[in-house]
């Protein structure tokens, strides 16, 4: 996992990072001289920092479901391992936990606009996936009125191999561009295991502090995954060195390769008013022990 960066070293490096200019996303893909009967390739959406947030030690984003309404309480998404109360244990699922965590809202150029505050942790886990969703005390309409920022929308489609993506880190105020190299049946790191994880091509050299960054599909502009880990030293299945496990139990290690967890299933678990409903039809997020299945 990209463990949260803390202490004076992180502060010093973060200051230096402010001097780095974020990589600009590619412009519209050329259509070329394709035959008239061939579909035009999708245009590339301009990806910037609008909709992202910076946490005290991680990255995140203001997200909406396809059914979310302007007056619903806004949701902020980051990793499960970024939870302020500590990383959830394997098998642990946290719901409706009070929180007053603050998030710095960024404009499209990564400038600080102000902050919004959580009222609770709606959902957090590191089992099968690595995600925390906070409910905030601000509605989407209030955020747009105050800061001119609209939320990022979670895609409901499974990511596509080969798709161009941009990882947008609010913590570092930096973007990483690459493609989806493929999918991992089980990604194992220490005591945790995640299912159907996204493997990046080598160009996305994400680092500590990029945890929780939204992964944007360049063709749709929607969130397709959440950035969460990478193999730093070539070790096998240890913390900060995840390994890939296939359907037959074969283990593969890719030193220097980074990963994300899919988010397309999350919208099925949120209903009217952005309220969590783990018993909703189609919701496959892990449930707390004792919750009716």
C-alpha positions in Angstrom: 0.0 0.0 0.0 1.1 3.6 -0.5 1.3 4.1 3.2 0.4 7.7 4.4 3.3 10.1 4.4 3.8 11.8 7.8 6.4 13.8 9.6 9.0 16.4 8.5 10.3 14.3 5.6 6.8 14.3 4.0 6.5 18.1 4.6 9.9 18.7 2.9 9.2 16.6 -0.1 5.7 18.0 -0.5 7.2 21.5 -0.6 9.5 20.4 -3.3 6.6 18.8 -5.2 4.9 22.1 -5.5 7.7 23.1 -7.9 6.8 20.2 -10.2 4.4 21.0 -13.0 1.7 18.3 -13.4 1.8 16.5 -16.6 -0.9 17.7 -19.0 -3.3 15.1 -20.3 -3.3 14.3 -24.0 -5.6 16.3 -26.2 -8.4 14.8 -28.4 -7.4 11.6 -30.1 -6.9 12.1 -33.9 -9.7 10.7 -35.9 -7.5 10.1 -39.0 -8.8 9.0 -42.4 -10.9 6.1 -41.2 -13.4 4.7 -43.6 -16.9 6.2 -43.3 -18.3 2.9 -42.0 -15.8 2.7 -39.1 -16.8 4.3 -35.8 -14.7 7.3 -34.7 -12.4 6.7 -31.8 -13.6 8.2 -28.5 -12.4 11.7 -27.8 -10.1 12.1 -24.9 -11.6 14.2 -22.0 -9.6 16.9 -20.5 -8.5 15.6 -17.1 -7.6 18.2 -14.4 -7.8 18.5 -10.6 -11.4 19.8 -10.3 -13.3 17.4 -8.1 -10.2 16.1 -6.3 -9.3 16.8 -2.7 -6.2 16.6 -0.5 -6.2 14.8 2.8 -3.7 15.2 5.6 -1.8 12.1 4.3 -3.6 10.8 1.2 -5.4 11.8 -1.9 -9.2 11.7 -2.6 -12.1 13.0 -4.6 -15.6 14.3 -4.3 -17.7 11.7 -6.0 -21.3 11.2 -7.1 -23.4 8.2 -8.1 -25.3 8.3 -11.4 -28.5 8.7 -9.2 -27.1 11.4 -6.9 -29.0 14.7 -6.7 -27.7 18.3 -6.2 -29.1 18.5 -2.7 -27.7 15.1 -1.5 -24.8 15.2 1.0 -21.6 15.1 -1.0 -19.4 11.9 -0.7 -15.6 11.9 -0.6 -13.7 8.8 -1.6 -10.3 7.6 -0.6 -8.6 4.3 0.3 -9.6 2.1 3.2 -6.0 2.2 4.4 -6.2 6.0 4.6 -8.9 5.8 7.3 -8.0 8.2 10.2 -8.8 5.6 12.8 -6.3 3.1 11.3 -6.2 0.5 8.6 -9.2 -1.9 8.8 -8.2 -5.5 9.6 -8.8 -8.3 7.0 -12.5 -9.0 7.0 -13.4 -5.8 8.9 -16.1 -3.5 7.4 -16.8 -0.1 9.0 -20.2 1.7 8.4 -21.7 4.8 9.9 -18.6 5.8 12.0 -18.6 9.4 13.1 -15.9 11.5 11.5 -15.0 15.2 11.4 -12.1 14.8 8.9 -11.4 17.8 6.7 -10.7 17.8 3.0 -9.0 20.5 1.0 -11.0 21.2 -2.2 -8.8 21.9 -5.3 -9.6 23.8 -8.5 -8.8 22.6 -11.9 -5.2 23.8 -11.6 -4.7 22.2 -8.2 -5.1 25.5 -6.3 -6.6 25.3 -2.8 -10.1 26.7 -2.7 -11.1 25.9 0.9 -12.3 22.8 2.8 -15.3 20.6 3.4 -15.8 18.4 6.4 -17.0 14.8 7.0 -19.8 14.0 9.3 -19.3 10.2 9.1 -17.6 7.3 7.5 -20.3 5.8 5.4 -18.3 2.8 4.4 -14.7 1.6 4.8 -12.9 -1.7 4.2 -9.7 -3.3 3.0 -11.4 -6.6 2.2 -11.8 -7.4 -1.6 -11.2 -3.7 -2.2 -9.5 -0.8 -0.6 -12.0 2.1 -0.1 -13.4 4.6 2.3 -16.4 6.7 1.5 -17.2 9.7 3.7 -20.4 11.6 3.9 -19.8 15.3 4.3 -21.8 18.2 5.8 -22.0 19.9 2.4 -24.3 19.1 -0.5 -23.1 19.0 -4.1 -25.1 22.2 -4.8 -23.4 24.0 -1.9 -20.0 23.0 -3.0 -20.6 24.1 -6.5 -22.1 27.4 -5.3 -19.2 28.1 -3.0 -16.2 26.8 -5.0 -17.5 26.3 -8.5 -16.6 22.6 -8.3 -18.7 19.7 -9.6 -18.2 16.1 -8.3 -16.6 13.3 -10.3 -19.0 10.6 -11.4 -18.3 6.9 -10.7 -18.6 4.8 -13.8 -20.9 1.8 -13.6 -19.0 -0.1 -16.3 -16.1 -2.5 -15.7 -12.8 -0.9 -16.7 -11.4 -1.9 -20.1 -8.0 -3.4 -20.8 -5.9 -0.9 -22.8 -8.0 2.1 -21.8 -6.1 5.3 -21.3 -6.3 6.5 -17.7 -5.1 9.4 -15.5 -4.4 9.1 -11.8 -5.0 12.4 -10.2 -3.3 13.0 -6.8 -4.6 15.8 -4.7 -1.9 15.3 -2.1 1.0 15.8 -4.5 -1.0 18.0 -7.0 0.3 15.8 -9.7 -1.1 13.5 -12.4 0.1 10.2 -13.8 -0.9 9.0 -17.2 -0.8 5.5 -18.6 -3.1 2.6 -19.6 -4.8 -0.3 -18.0 -2.4 -3.2 -18.6 -4.8 -5.9 -17.3 -6.6 -7.3 -14.3 -5.5 -9.4 -11.4 -7.8 -12.1 -10.0 -6.3 -11.6 -6.5 -3.8 -9.0 -5.4 -2.3 -10.0 -2.1 -0.4 -7.7 0.2 0.5 -8.7 3.7 -2.7 -9.9 5.4 -5.0 -8.2 2.8 -6.3 -9.5 -0.5 -8.2 -7.6 -3.2 -10.2 -9.0 -6.0 -10.1 -8.1 -9.8 -7.6 -5.4 -9.3 -6.4 -3.0 -12.1 -2.7 -3.3 -13.2 -1.2 -0.1 -14.7 1.3 0.0 -17.5 4.7 1.1 -16.3 4.3 4.8 -17.0 2.2 5.3 -13.9 4.9 5.6 -11.3 2.7 6.5 -8.4 4.2 6.9 -5.0 3.3 7.3 -1.3 0.7 10.0 -0.8 -1.1 9.1 -4.0 -3.3 6.6 -2.1 -6.9 7.2 -2.7 -6.4 9.1 -6.0 -9.3 8.7 -8.5 -8.3 6.9 -11.6 -10.1 8.7 -14.5 -11.0 7.0 -17.8 -9.7 9.5 -20.4 -12.4 8.6 -22.9 -15.4 9.2 -20.5 -14.0 11.5 -17.8 -15.5 9.2 -15.1 -13.9 7.5 -12.2 -13.1 3.9 -13.1 -10.9 2.9 -10.1 -9.1 4.1 -7.0 -5.3 4.1 -6.8 -4.0 2.1 -3.9 -0.6 0.2 -4.1 2.5 -0.8 -5.9 5.4 -3.3 -5.6 8.3 -1.2 -4.4 11.2 -3.7 -3.8 10.3 -6.9 -5.7 9.4 -8.7 -2.5 6.6 -11.4 -2.6 3.2 -10.6 -1.0 4.6 -8.3 1.8 3.4 -4.9 2.8 4.3 -2.4 0.0 5.1 -5.3 -2.2 1.8 -6.9 -3.5 1.9 -10.0 -5.5 -0.5 -11.3 -8.2 -2.3 -14.6 -7.6 -4.1 -16.2 -10.6 -7.1 -18.5 -10.6 -4.8 -21.5 -10.1 -3.0 -20.0 -7.2 0.2 -19.2 -9.2 2.0 -16.1 -7.7 3.7 -13.5 -9.9 5.7 -10.4 -8.7 6.1 -7.3 -10.8 8.6 -4.9 -9.2 7.8 -1.3 -9.9 4.3 -1.9 -11.1 1.4 -0.2 -9.5 -2.3 -1.0 -9.0 -5.8 0.3 -8.4 -9.1 -1.2 -7.2 -12.2 -1.0 -9.4 -15.1 1.2 -8.3 -17.8 0.3 -10.8 -19.8 -1.8 -8.3 -20.0 1.0 -5.6 -23.0 2.9 -7.1 -25.3 -0.2 -6.7 -24.7 0.0 -2.9 -26.0 3.6 -2.5 -29.6 4.6 -2.8 -31.8 7.7 -2.5 -30.0 10.6 -0.7 -26.6 8.9 -1.1 -27.5 6.5 1.7 -25.6 3.3 1.9 -27.6 0.1 1.4 -25.5 -3.0 1.4 -28.6 -5.2 0.9 -29.6 -3.4 -2.3 -29.9 -5.6 -5.4 -26.6 -6.0 -7.1 -24.5 -4.7 -4.2 -21.4 -6.8 -3.8 -19.4 -4.8 -1.4 -18.4 -6.8 1.7 -20.8 -6.5 4.6 -20.1 -6.1 8.3 -20.3 -9.4 10.3 -23.9 -9.9 11.5 -25.5 -7.8 8.7 -28.2 -9.8 6.8 -26.9 -11.1 3.5 
